[in-house]
């Protein structure tokens, strides 16, 4: 699997604003928009969601159930 800079889907609001501002006022043709859209769909399929944090009790319970 390819390694990307981004590890999870979630981004900070500051990062989202930086991306948004950098992409404003750049004209694009419909073909460019379609290609970008398709490329981003494919890219986001490879980036996992950030895992929920588990307490040690939850972790142990999960492992105990796996052993049975």
VMD Tcl script that builds the backbone (N, CA, C; Angstrom):
set m [mol new atoms 204]
animate dup $m
set s [atomselect $m all]
$s set {name element resname resid chain x y z} {
  {N N UNK 1 A 0.839 -1.183 0.000}
  {CA C UNK 1 A 0.000 0.000 0.000}
  {C C UNK 1 A 0.885 1.247 0.000}
  {N N UNK 2 A 0.481 2.263 -0.723}
  {CA C UNK 2 A 1.273 3.482 -0.826}
  {C C UNK 2 A 1.246 4.258 0.485}
  {N N UNK 3 A 2.346 4.935 0.764}
  {CA C UNK 3 A 2.449 5.777 1.951}
  {C C UNK 3 A 2.198 7.224 1.533}
  {N N UNK 4 A 1.268 7.895 2.197}
  {CA C UNK 4 A 0.967 9.292 1.925}
  {C C UNK 4 A 1.299 10.126 3.157}
  {N N UNK 5 A 1.373 11.440 2.982}
  {CA C UNK 5 A 1.640 12.328 4.109}
  {C C UNK 5 A 0.507 12.256 5.124}
  {N N UNK 6 A -0.709 12.235 4.626}
  {CA C UNK 6 A -1.869 12.236 5.512}
  {C C UNK 6 A -2.121 10.825 6.005}
  {N N UNK 7 A -2.279 10.670 7.316}
  {CA C UNK 7 A -2.509 9.361 7.884}
  {C C UNK 7 A -3.987 9.087 8.113}
  {N N UNK 8 A -4.769 10.140 8.399}
  {CA C UNK 8 A -6.194 9.982 8.676}
  {C C UNK 8 A -6.985 11.013 7.893}
  {N N UNK 9 A -8.274 10.808 7.804}
  {CA C UNK 9 A -9.144 11.711 7.058}
  {C C UNK 9 A -9.360 13.050 7.748}
  {N N UNK 10 A -9.362 13.064 9.053}
  {CA C UNK 10 A -9.685 14.267 9.794}
  {C C UNK 10 A -8.556 15.290 9.685}
  {N N UNK 11 A -8.949 16.553 9.430}
  {CA C UNK 11 A -7.997 17.660 9.342}
  {C C UNK 11 A -8.420 18.744 10.316}
  {N N UNK 12 A -7.465 19.534 10.777}
  {CA C UNK 12 A -7.801 20.656 11.651}
  {C C UNK 12 A -8.487 21.742 10.821}
  {N N UNK 13 A -9.252 22.601 11.492}
  {CA C UNK 13 A -9.923 23.694 10.788}
  {C C UNK 13 A -8.915 24.644 10.155}
  {N N UNK 14 A -7.791 24.838 10.820}
  {CA C UNK 14 A -6.744 25.704 10.276}
  {C C UNK 14 A -6.226 25.157 8.942}
  {N N UNK 15 A -5.991 23.855 8.884}
  {CA C UNK 15 A -5.504 23.230 7.655}
  {C C UNK 15 A -6.554 23.324 6.558}
  {N N UNK 16 A -7.816 23.090 6.899}
  {CA C UNK 16 A -8.899 23.187 5.913}
  {C C UNK 16 A -8.971 24.594 5.331}
  {N N UNK 17 A -8.811 25.609 6.179}
  {CA C UNK 17 A -8.848 26.994 5.701}
  {C C UNK 17 A -7.666 27.310 4.800}
  {N N UNK 18 A -6.491 26.804 5.128}
  {CA C UNK 18 A -5.313 27.029 4.280}
  {C C UNK 18 A -5.523 26.418 2.899}
  {N N UNK 19 A -6.045 25.212 2.861}
  {CA C UNK 19 A -6.304 24.544 1.580}
  {C C UNK 19 A -7.344 25.319 0.788}
  {N N UNK 20 A -8.399 25.723 1.460}
  {CA C UNK 20 A -9.469 26.461 0.800}
  {C C UNK 20 A -8.959 27.772 0.213}
  {N N UNK 21 A -8.200 28.519 0.998}
  {CA C UNK 21 A -7.679 29.811 0.526}
  {C C UNK 21 A -6.712 29.654 -0.640}
  {N N UNK 22 A -5.927 28.605 -0.625}
  {CA C UNK 22 A -4.959 28.421 -1.705}
  {C C UNK 22 A -5.636 28.037 -3.023}
  {N N UNK 23 A -6.833 27.467 -2.949}
  {CA C UNK 23 A -7.526 27.032 -4.157}
  {C C UNK 23 A -8.532 28.038 -4.693}
  {N N UNK 24 A -8.751 29.130 -3.989}
  {CA C UNK 24 A -9.727 30.130 -4.426}
  {C C UNK 24 A -9.176 30.949 -5.591}
  {N N UNK 25 A -10.092 31.376 -6.462}
  {CA C UNK 25 A -9.781 32.245 -7.604}
  {C C UNK 25 A -8.841 31.611 -8.625}
  {N N UNK 26 A -8.845 30.290 -8.704}
  {CA C UNK 26 A -8.079 29.606 -9.733}
  {C C UNK 26 A -9.082 29.024 -10.727}
  {N N UNK 27 A -9.154 29.586 -11.937}
  {CA C UNK 27 A -10.131 29.082 -12.901}
  {C C UNK 27 A -9.786 27.667 -13.376}
  {N N UNK 28 A -10.824 26.843 -13.508}
  {CA C UNK 28 A -10.644 25.468 -13.978}
  {C C UNK 28 A -11.733 25.145 -14.986}
  {N N UNK 29 A -11.366 24.362 -15.992}
  {CA C UNK 29 A -12.352 23.922 -16.973}
  {C C UNK 29 A -13.168 22.782 -16.372}
  {N N UNK 30 A -14.279 22.446 -17.010}
  {CA C UNK 30 A -15.112 21.345 -16.529}
  {C C UNK 30 A -14.358 20.017 -16.553}
  {N N UNK 31 A -13.525 19.826 -17.570}
  {CA C UNK 31 A -12.739 18.584 -17.654}
  {C C UNK 31 A -11.763 18.493 -16.485}
  {N N UNK 32 A -11.108 19.608 -16.146}
  {CA C UNK 32 A -10.198 19.618 -15.002}
  {C C UNK 32 A -10.946 19.283 -13.719}
  {N N UNK 33 A -12.114 19.877 -13.539}
  {CA C UNK 33 A -12.913 19.629 -12.340}
  {C C UNK 33 A -13.305 18.156 -12.229}
  {N N UNK 34 A -13.697 17.552 -13.353}
  {CA C UNK 34 A -14.079 16.136 -13.344}
  {C C UNK 34 A -12.888 15.250 -12.996}
  {N N UNK 35 A -11.742 15.548 -13.555}
  {CA C UNK 35 A -10.540 14.738 -13.284}
  {C C UNK 35 A -10.098 14.878 -11.825}
  {N N UNK 36 A -10.151 16.087 -11.302}
  {CA C UNK 36 A -9.796 16.312 -9.902}
  {C C UNK 36 A -10.772 15.558 -9.001}
  {N N UNK 37 A -12.048 15.654 -9.315}
  {CA C UNK 37 A -13.081 14.978 -8.525}
  {C C UNK 37 A -12.841 13.472 -8.490}
  {N N UNK 38 A -12.588 12.869 -9.647}
  {CA C UNK 38 A -12.350 11.425 -9.703}
  {C C UNK 38 A -11.061 11.026 -8.979}
  {N N UNK 39 A -10.021 11.835 -9.122}
  {CA C UNK 39 A -8.758 11.538 -8.451}
  {C C UNK 39 A -8.919 11.606 -6.936}
  {N N UNK 40 A -9.685 12.589 -6.445}
  {CA C UNK 40 A -9.887 12.719 -5.009}
  {C C UNK 40 A -10.740 11.580 -4.463}
  {N N UNK 41 A -11.721 11.129 -5.224}
  {CA C UNK 41 A -12.529 9.982 -4.804}
  {C C UNK 41 A -11.646 8.761 -4.639}
  {N N UNK 42 A -10.781 8.511 -5.607}
  {CA C UNK 42 A -9.867 7.371 -5.525}
  {C C UNK 42 A -8.886 7.521 -4.357}
  {N N UNK 43 A -8.375 8.732 -4.163}
  {CA C UNK 43 A -7.411 8.975 -3.087}
  {C C UNK 43 A -8.044 8.726 -1.722}
  {N N UNK 44 A -9.242 9.272 -1.490}
  {CA C UNK 44 A -9.859 9.163 -0.172}
  {C C UNK 44 A -10.280 7.736 0.160}
  {N N UNK 45 A -10.402 6.888 -0.834}
  {CA C UNK 45 A -10.698 5.482 -0.560}
  {C C UNK 45 A -9.513 4.799 0.133}
  {N N UNK 46 A -8.306 5.357 -0.025}
  {CA C UNK 46 A -7.107 4.737 0.542}
  {C C UNK 46 A -6.741 5.296 1.913}
  {N N UNK 47 A -7.367 6.401 2.343}
  {CA C UNK 47 A -7.021 7.026 3.622}
  {C C UNK 47 A -8.040 6.586 4.671}
  {N N UNK 48 A -7.578 5.908 5.742}
  {CA C UNK 48 A -8.522 5.406 6.744}
  {C C UNK 48 A -9.009 6.509 7.682}
  {N N UNK 49 A -10.135 6.241 8.351}
  {CA C UNK 49 A -10.608 7.124 9.403}
  {C C UNK 49 A -9.715 6.963 10.613}
  {N N UNK 50 A -9.652 7.993 11.421}
  {CA C UNK 50 A -8.853 7.941 12.639}
  {C C UNK 50 A -9.526 6.975 13.616}
  {N N UNK 51 A -8.766 6.054 14.202}
  {CA C UNK 51 A -9.382 5.093 15.122}
  {C C UNK 51 A -9.848 5.771 16.400}
  {N N UNK 52 A -10.919 5.224 16.973}
  {CA C UNK 52 A -11.384 5.728 18.261}
  {C C UNK 52 A -10.409 5.278 19.333}
  {N N UNK 53 A -10.220 6.121 20.322}
  {CA C UNK 53 A -9.316 5.721 21.393}
  {C C UNK 53 A -10.031 4.724 22.297}
  {N N UNK 54 A -9.344 3.668 22.634}
  {CA C UNK 54 A -9.894 2.632 23.490}
  {C C UNK 54 A -9.235 2.707 24.857}
  {N N UNK 55 A -10.034 2.463 25.869}
  {CA C UNK 55 A -9.437 2.357 27.195}
  {C C UNK 55 A -8.775 0.983 27.297}
  {N N UNK 56 A -7.940 0.804 28.278}
  {CA C UNK 56 A -7.262 -0.476 28.449}
  {C C UNK 56 A -8.282 -1.579 28.723}
  {N N UNK 57 A -9.351 -1.254 29.471}
  {CA C UNK 57 A -10.392 -2.244 29.749}
  {C C UNK 57 A -11.066 -2.700 28.456}
  {N N UNK 58 A -11.390 -1.739 27.584}
  {CA C UNK 58 A -12.013 -2.092 26.297}
  {C C UNK 58 A -11.077 -2.952 25.465}
  {N N UNK 59 A -9.797 -2.598 25.475}
  {CA C UNK 59 A -8.812 -3.344 24.710}
  {C C UNK 59 A -8.715 -4.783 25.214}
  {N N UNK 60 A -8.664 -4.932 26.532}
  {CA C UNK 60 A -8.548 -6.272 27.115}
  {C C UNK 60 A -9.792 -7.108 26.841}
  {N N UNK 61 A -10.955 -6.499 26.935}
  {CA C UNK 61 A -12.201 -7.215 26.641}
  {C C UNK 61 A -12.214 -7.688 25.194}
  {N N UNK 62 A -11.782 -6.821 24.317}
  {CA C UNK 62 A -11.766 -7.160 22.889}
  {C C UNK 62 A -10.824 -8.335 22.636}
  {N N UNK 63 A -9.667 -8.328 23.271}
  {CA C UNK 63 A -8.712 -9.434 23.105}
  {C C UNK 63 A -9.214 -10.716 23.729}
  {N N UNK 64 A -9.905 -10.620 24.874}
  {CA C UNK 64 A -10.461 -11.805 25.516}
  {C C UNK 64 A -11.496 -12.459 24.616}
  {N N UNK 65 A -12.315 -11.661 23.954}
  {CA C UNK 65 A -13.344 -12.189 23.053}
  {C C UNK 65 A -12.734 -12.842 21.818}
  {N N UNK 66 A -11.596 -12.316 21.378}
  {CA C UNK 66 A -10.918 -12.883 20.210}
  {C C UNK 66 A -10.364 -14.279 20.498}
  {N N UNK 67 A -10.001 -14.517 21.747}
  {CA C UNK 67 A -9.384 -15.801 22.118}
  {C C UNK 67 A -10.418 -16.921 22.250}
  {N N UNK 68 A -11.651 -16.563 22.480}
  {CA C UNK 68 A -12.686 -17.595 22.704}
  {C C UNK 68 A -13.097 -18.284 21.440}
}
mol reanalyze $m
mol bondsrecalc $m
mol representation Tube
mol addrep $m
